């Protein structure tokens, strides 16, 4: 860390906590030259005190603090090893840039209005299909359609069970015993795909959810073809477990052992993952008519389930024929409904409680409090492009991204375009925690 960066961090983030002074006063002191500090003169604080302070920092500041000196790095490592770092994080936009290289990704911080450059492990991130992000992890499909979890901050990577263990996917071998194609066998005759082409057809969205039954454990849920059904895997599994119930799913969220899902028709189901086999219950019947292109199911900070509708259509004043590089479809409206489980009704709301905000896209759908994240715009939805029909088939299409006022549907750009259109940028919540267990292949 450069000296100027260190002093900036100390003055604006950490010293206010140590000295009990408002950050604005310390900035004033620094500007007027009132405060002169020497790193060697800083007090040697007990590790438990430093851990309390570090625990209040967001990930970028925590990483900076951990690089100041050996004792601070030891505190940083201890905080993570003991899994005591639970500071709420502001989502960032993960994106790539062709000019930066095939293994480089970026996180754009909404809190700091700046980007961080990250080097990711092989295979190159720009060669992968991004099918989700959850709890700090990207879920990606490589050029053989195999799935990996990647933490872009720590560089940790976890291979998921093989694609050939997904229901209806069969390998086709050549004479030497090497897989040369895949067969998707849910219809007659079955469809055949080259190794790198299956991912575009097979995968819709994926999620990484903490498993409350075991500390540090997790469950990966996959929405995939045929018919946008569900499969899941836990650490130690060597294959995907197919949930042969329900279909046409668009989104899901995991709450206390129950996986809540919403499908294309608006039906909301609950899957009990603690039962064997998994038990499905319909908790909200489908709508009479499909009302929008994308739907999301979200648990709000105050406990309610939210059913969010996102209307996507051709932009007004669009030319008769699509021009490469231009936006083909855009978000026109986002509606939020509270799910009343007792009355079996959806109640439309124009204003979110607790000054909350939404994050929609290929991420795990989020509802966060702007009181906790004051840099975010309350009662707004931050959205990224997840319209698969366009995102996969037209890789050079301008992405449908922005922030929308939920009260009047007025949209603004998040930042002037700094990303490449492929892979599609996605929201991710930074997370430094390691996964305790891996999968088998």
N, C-alpha and C positions, 0 to 999 in steps of 0.2 A: 504494500500500500504506500502511495506517495505521501509525503509529510502534509501537504495541503489537504489531501483527502482525509487523513487522520485527524487533523485539527478540526476540519469541518464536522466530522462525525462526533468528535468529543464535545464540541461546543453546542451543536444543534440537537443531538440525540441523547448522549449518555450523561454529560455533566449536569444538565438540568435535573436529572434524576438523583445524581449524587449530592448536588449542592442545594436542591430544593428551590432553584430559581427558574422562572418561566423562560422558555427558549428565546422569546423575543428580547428579553433583557440581555441574555448572553450575546445575541447577535449585535445588540446595540453596543455592549462593552467591546466586542471585537472590532466593530467599525471605528469606534472612537479611541481604540488603543488602551482602554482602561485595564483590560485583563491581559496579562502576559503569563503564559504557562510554559513549563518545561516538562517534557515527558518524564525525565528522571525524577522530577519532584512530585509526580502523582502518587497519592497514597497507595500502599499495598493493601488492597481490600481483601477481606476473607472471601473464599470461593463461594460460599453460600450467598453472600451479599451480591457478588457479581452475577451469580446465576439468576437471582431475582431481577436484576437490572436487564440482563441479556434476554430474559424471558418476556420482556415487554417490547422487544424490537421485532420489526418485520424482517423477512429473510435477507434482503440485500444488506441492511445495516448489521444484522447478526453475523453475516459472513465477513463484513469489514471488521467488526469488533474482534472476531476470532483470529484475525491476521495481524493484530497490533503487536503482540509480544507472546512469549511462550506461555506465561501464566494465563493470559486471556484466551489463548488457543486451547489450553487444557480445560478451562471453564466451559468454553464453547463445546468441546468434545464431550465433556461430562454431561452437559445439559441434554445433548442429543442421545447419548448412550443410555441415560436413565429415562428417556422418553418423557421428560418434563417440559419440553418446549411445545406449548399449545397456543401460542399467540395467534389470534385470527389474522388471516392473510388477505390482502386485496388481490383479486384475480388480475392476471397479466395476459396480454395477447401473445401467444406463441406464433412465430412466423419464420419463414426462411427468405433468403435473398439470393438470387442466382449468382450475382457478382461476388458474394462472400465465400462461395465454395460449397461443395456438396455435403460436407459434414458439419456445417455451421448452422445454428439456429439462433433466434433472438427472442428475448422477452421484453415486450413494451410495458413499462410500469405506468398504470393510470395514476398512481400516487405521486410519482416523480416526473411524469411526462418525459421519460427517457427510455432508451433501449439498452439492454445488456446482451453482449455477445457470448455465445456458449458453443463449445466444441462437443459434439455428440459422438457416441461410439459407432462402429461399423454395424450393419451396412449403412451407407450414406442416407441421412434423413431425407434428402431430396429425392431419393429413389423409392421412398416408402409411401404407402397410403395411410393417412391419419384417419382412424375410425372412432376416436374418442379421447377424452382426457378426464381423469378423476383423481382427486386427492393428490395432485402433484405429479401424476404419471400420465404420459402419453401412451395410447394403445395404437400400435402400428402394424401394418402388414408389409412384409418385404417382397422382393421380386419373385419369390417362390410361393407367395401367398401365406407364408408362416407368420404367426403373430408374436409380437414382443411388447413387453412393458418397458418404457424408457423414462427415467427421471432426468429431465434436461439439465437440472442444476447439479446433481451429484454425479451424473454420468452412469449411474447404476442401470443395468439392463437385465431383464428376466425373460427367458423364453417360455412361452405358454405351450400347452399341449398341441401336438401337431394338427394341422388342418385336416389330415386324412382321418382323424378321430371324430370329426364333426359329422352328425347324421346326414346321410345322403351323399357324402363326398367319398369317392373311391379313387385310389391311385391306379394309373396305367403305367406298367413297366416296359422298358425296352428289353432287348435280348440279354443285356449285361446286368439286368436287375435294378437299373436306375429309373426313378420315376421321371417320365417324360411328359405326361399329361394328367389332368384330373377329369373325372367323370362326376357330374351332378345328376343323380339318378332318381329324381322324384317324378319323372314323367317318361313316357315311352314315345320315341327312343330317347335315351338320356342325352344330356348336353355334354359336349367335350370342350375343355378349356386348356390353353397353354398355361404353364406354371404361373406366369405373371398376370394372366388375364382373369383367373378365377376370382381374385380378391375384389375386382370391380363389380362382379356379379353377386358374390356370396355375402359380403359384409355390409351391414347397415350402420350399426353403432355398438360401442362397447363401453363398459364401466368397470371401475375398481372400487369396491365398497369395503370398508372395515367390517370385520366379523366380530360383533360384540361378545361372542361366546369365548373367544381366545385373544388374549392381549397380543397385539402385533400381527395378528392374522388377518386375512382378507378373502374376499370372494370376487371372482371376475365373471361378469354377466355379458353375454353376447347376443345381440339381435342379428339374425342372419336369414338368408334364404334356405329352403323355400318358404314363402309366405310369411317372411319376417317373424319367425318364431324364436324361442329362447333356448340357449344352452348356457351352462355355467361350469366353472372349475374352481377347486380350492387347492391350496398348496399341498403338494404331494401327489396330486392327481396326474395320471399319465394319459388321460383322455377327457374330452368334453362330455358332460352329462346333458342329454337332450331332454327338454321339458315338452312332452308331446301334447300340450294343451294350449289353447289360445292361438291367435295369429294376427298378422298385420300390425305388429307393435311399432310404435314410434319412439317411446321414451319410457324410462323407469327410474324409480328411486327406492332405496333400501332403508327401512326403518324398523329397528328392533326385531329382526328376524323375518319381517314381511317385505316382500318385493312388490311395490305398487307399480302397475303398468298402465299405459294408455295406448289404445290402438287407433288406426286410421279413422274408424267410425265414432271415436269418442268413448268407447267402452273402457271402464276402469276396472282392472282385476287386481286381486291380491294373491300372491303366492307365498305359502308358508314353507320356507326353506329349512325349518327345524323338523318338519315331518318327513317321513320316508315311506313311500315316494312323496315328492313335493305335491302339496295340496293347493288347488286353485279355487278361488271364490270370486264370483262376479259381484262387485260392490256398487257399480253404477252402469246401467244399461246404455247401449249405444244410442247416439243421436239419430233422429229420423233421417237426416241428410248430412253427409260430410260437409263441414262448413269451412274448412281451410286446408292448406297443404301440410302444415306441420303442427303437431300437438306435443305438449310437454306436461309432465306431472312433477310437482315440486313440493317439498315440505317447507313451510314458512317458519321463520324463527319463533312465531307465537304458537306454533303447533298445528295449524290448519294444513290440509292438503289443498294445493292450488292446481287447477286445470287451465293451462294457458293455450290459447289459439293464436297461430301466426298465419296471417293471410299474405300470400306471395303471388304476384302477377307480373305481367309485362309492364315495364315502366310507362307512365303516361308520356305521350309524344315520342315513343320509340319508333325508329324507322321500320318500314315493312319487312326488311330483311336484317337479321342479326349481323352486326359488324364485329369481326374478331377483336378481342380486347375490350369490348364494351360489355356493360351489364345486361344480361338477357332477361333476368327476372329480379324483382326487388320486393322487399317487405313493405306492405302498404298499411297494415294494421296489426296490433297485438292486443288481444283481449284476455282479461284475467277473470277466472271464476273460482270462488270458494266452493269446495266440495263439502256439502252437508251430508255426512254419512248417515245420520239418523233419519233425516227427511228424504234421503235419496234424491237430492236436488243439487243443481249447479246454480250458484248465485253470482251474477256478474258484479264485479267491483271495479270502480274507476280509480280508486286510490288505495295503495297498499298501506297496511298498518306499519307502525314503527319507522316511518320514513324509509321504507325498504326499497330495494332495487332488484332487478332480475338480470341474470346472465343466461343467454340462450345460444345454442349452437351445437357443435359436436362435443361439447363439454357435458359433465353431469350438471343438469339444470339447477341453477342456484337462485335463492332468494336471500339477500343479505341486508342487514340494517345499515342505513347511511349514518346512523348515530355512532356505530362502531367504525365505519369507514367514511368519514366526513368528506373525503375527496370525491366521492361518488355522488351522482345526481339522484336525489330521492324521487320515487315514483317514476323512474325511467327504466327502460329495458336496454341493456347492452347486448347486441346480437351479432353473431358471425354467421357465415354462409354454411348451411347444412342441407341444402336442397340437392339430394344425391343425384337426381336425374340430370342435373346440369353440371354439378361440381365434378363428377367423374367423367362424363362424356365430353365436356368442353373445358379442358384444363387451362386454356388461355382466356377464359371468360373472366371479366372483372367481377370481383366478389361482392356479394350483398352483405354489407357490414355497416354498422352505425350505432347510434344511441337514440332511442325514441321516447318521447314524453307519452306516458300511458293515458294521460287525460285528453290530449288533443291530437295525438299521432304525428306530431311534428318531429322530423328526423334531423339529426346533425351527424357529421362525420366524427369518428373517434380521433383520428389524426390523418393528415394527408398521407396518401398511399406510400408506405415504406416497405411493403411486402411483395413477394412474388405471388402470383395467383395459384401456384401449385407447389407443394401441397397446400390445401386450404388452411389459412390461419385459423386458430382455435383458441378459446379461453382456457387458461390453466391456473390453478391455485398453487403457488409455490409450496413445496413440502420437502424438508430435509431428512425426514425419517426413512430409515432403511426397512425393507421388507425382510422379516425374520426367516421366511421359508421360501423355497422355490418349487417349481413344478417339475415333473418328470416327463421326458420325451422318449 
